């Protein structure tokens, strides 16, 4: 995959990650109406996005031959 395409995907995923971070913060601030299952789902999705971002970023770094 081209570096430009990968960078675009990383940017898109980072944007989604920030949006989820805001949703999680909003849920935590509304602790009286907080749905723990929904909060857990959002956190897992956020972690999944972070893993995807990390994987794409590592694909941009060339392998170093020993």
ABEGO torsion letter per residue (X at the ends): XBAAAAAAAAAAAAAAAAAAAAAAAAAAABAAABBAAAAAAAAAAAAAAAAAAAAAAAAABBBBBX
